[in-house]
Structures are given as structure tokens and as C-alpha cells.
């Protein structure tokens, strides 16, 4: 009889531990010096931290080797994402950006000029990018919701419209913007825009997390033809490429935050009493921790399944949606329970970032596609082919 081995291979376990040790040794001490709602390190400190990450072999983990990255598998990136998120700023700045920033993966299909101008500097840490899909008309169905228009005029495209809730614009030098170039579901094209282009404006949108997303507006913004990304009306495929790949490590990062929250709650319950008895001995608290442990383990396996399927070059859309729904909703439930165990101190004590994570994780159930849309994706397989 054959038996399955449910342990990670040694090389994967060693890689996971390397990321974990870097977070413990380098990131946690630095965060103690930052304000509770800080969103990044000062630039000089970041450069020193990134130099340590390069020395440790943890730089540009996901970027293709031919562009200077490590080209780690989706499974490896998933392991890294869970570990790299487990610190105060980890929800939206995992590892404090020690491991570098990857450009939107759709840019790897760009022209040689686009590769040299945008991809290489980003992988080397000299530039940052954003990805602009969502609009005020909606972001859950980009093929239909995108209203921003691009009209060809001579050797330029002229963009008019707006995007909203776009992360990272404030720190970026350029980004990929999708606009409608023809009617219909397939009539979408990608463009590379630089901040400062005439007719391209942006502003921050205050939300419940410390790092604000941005609203973009385009008013007769002329984009040279050579800044078009890929073929005309092939943008929807690029959007799917970005979303499906990104959802898997995105969810793993949420699971990492849930794991870190559990540690805070357990330590608190061990040290504090309720009615003269250690909180950890209170059955209601134990059951909260039990349920959280069960759900975290289940969520991790779902994420691993999606990553495994993606690495096998199979279509992981359904598995990625299943993992995204269960993983982000699990993380929200776990954080909520941990706050309940610790009480108001969890929201007032800046040594416990549970309140911050509670706010940040609430957004994760909407970002990268809300749970309801992913349930629609999952449910399509139940329908007859002509209806799905």
C-alpha cells in the first residue's frame, strides 16, 4: 500500500524557515521603532534591510531569472507570503519590502523597450509600479465595468475616465492601466502610464487601513502608441493572468496574519486571569482557539492545493477562488476571536497589532475580488456548459 507524505520536502521547509527567521531577526526589531500605524521604513533603513535580504538570498523571489529574479514557484511564493506577513505592517507591506517589489506580471509580456524601461528597474529596486483595474462603476466584473475609454488619435491613445481604490500609486513611478478600446467584453487594452503625464492625476482615498489607496483620473491623457501593453483588445486575458496568480499568495498572507494573531491571543490568555482563573483554562476561550486552529489548517491546505495546481500549469481559477473565499473569511473570523479573547486591550495596546489587522483584513475580503464574485466563479462548474 502506498502512503502519502504530508510533510514539506526539506528544501521547501528550509526556504520557509529562512523567511521566518529573517522576519524574526530583522523585521520585528525594526518595527518596535516605528509608529503604530506606520506604513513603511525610512528610505535609508530600507536600503540597509534590502541589502541584508539580498545577502540572505531572498531578493526578487517571483521575478523571472532572465530579468534578474529567482523565479520561485507559486508554491514557494505562497510559503513566503504566509511567513512574510507575520508582523505589524505585514498585511500591506510584507517584510517591509525587504525582498523587493515585482512589477505587474503582465509586463513580462511587454516589448523589449518596456522591459528595459520598467521591468528591470523595478526588479532591481529602483522603481515601483501600480496596477489599475477597478473603477467607480465596479471592479468585480472588469470586462463589463471598465468605462475608461482609450481612443486612437494618430500615434497616441487618448484616455478619459477614472480608476478608484488603486494601491501603491503614491509610491510608484508608473503603472499598468486598462481601458476600453472597443465595445463588448473583449474590448479592453492595457497601457503603461507614468505619473506626471499631462492629463493623469491622482489623489488618496481615506479608508480604514493606514495605507490609503488612490483615485486616478484621466482627462485627454495622451499615451504614445509604444506604451500600449500587448495587442489591442487583449487586455482581459492580461487582467485574468494578474488576478488568478496573485490571489494565491494574497490569501496566504492573510493566513499568516491569522497565525500571528493566534500567538498573541494564546500568550495573553496564558498571562491573564478571568475571575481568578487563567484565561487559557476557560473553555469558551479554548473553543475559540480550537475553531481558529482548525480553520487555519484547512485554509492553508486549500491555498497549497491552488498553488500546486498553478505550478502544474493547470487552470487554477476555481481552486484559487475557493482558497481566497475560505482563507480571507477564516482570517477575519480568527482575528475577531482573538480580539474577543484579549478584550479591549487588544484594540488599545499598540504592542498587540490586532486592531490594525482587524481593519486591514476586512478589506482583504473585497480586494482581489470579493467573496461573492468568487462564489460565482466556483458555482459556474455546476451549470450546464451552455449556461456557464
C-alpha positions, 0 to 999 in steps of 0.5 A: 500500500502506498502512503502519502507524505504530508510533510514539506520536502526539506528544501521547501521547509528550509526556504520557509524557515529562512523567511521566518527567521529573517522576519524574526531577526530583522523585521520585528526589531525594526518595527518596535521603532516605528509608529503604530500605524506606520506604513513603511521604513525610512528610505535609508533603513530600507536600503540597509534591510534590502541589502541584508535580504539580498545577502540572505538570498531572498531578493526578487523571489517571483521575478523571472531569472532572465530579468534578474529574479529567482523565479520561485514557484507559486508554491514557494511564493505562497510559503513566503507570503504566509511567513512574510506577513507575520508582523505589524505592517505585514498585511500591506507591506510584507517584510517591509519590502525587504525582498523587493517589489515585482512589477505587474506580471503582465509586463513580462509580456511587454516589448523589449523597450518596456522591459528595459524601461520598467521591468528591470528597474523595478526588479532591481529596486529602483522603481515601483509600479501600480496596477489599475483595474477597478473603477467607480462603476465596479471592479468585480466584473472588469470586462463589463465595468471598465468605462475608461475609454482609450481612443486612437488619435494618430500615434497616441491613445487618448484616455478619459475616465477614472480608476478608484481604490488603486494601491501603491500609486503614491509610491510608484513611478508608473503603472499598468492601466486598462481601458476600453478600446472597443465595445463588448467584453473583449474590448479592453487594452492595457497601457503603461502610464507614468505619473506626471503625464499631462492629463493623469492625476491622482489623489488618496482615498481615506479608508480604514487601513493606514495605507490609503489607496488612490483615485486616478483620473484621466482627462485627454491623457495622451499615451504614445502608441509604444506604451500600449501593453500587448495587442489591442483588445487583449487586455482581459486575458492580461487582467485574468493572468494578474488576478488568478496568480496573485490571489494565491499568495494574497490569501496566504498572507492573510493566513499568516496574519491569522497565525500571528494573531493566534500567538498573541491571543494564546500568550495573553490568555496564558498571562491573564486571569478571568475571575481568578482563573487563567484565561487559557483554562476557560473553555469558551476561550479554548473553543475559540482557539480550537475553531481558529486552529482548525480553520487555519489548517484547512485554509492553508491546505486549500491555498497549497492545493491552488498553488500546486495546481498553478505550478502544474500549469493547470487552470487554477481559477476555481481552486484559487477562488475557493482558497481566497473565499475560505482563507480571507473569511477564516482570517477575519473570523480568527482575528475577531476571536482573538480580539474577543479573547484579549478584550479591549486591550487588544484594540488599545495596546499598540504592542498587540497589532490586532486592531490594525489587522482587524481593519486591514483584513476586512478589506482583504475580503473585497480586494482581489475580488470579493467573496461573492464574485468568487462564489460565482466563479466556483458555482459556474462548474455546476451549470450546464456548459451552455449556461456557464 
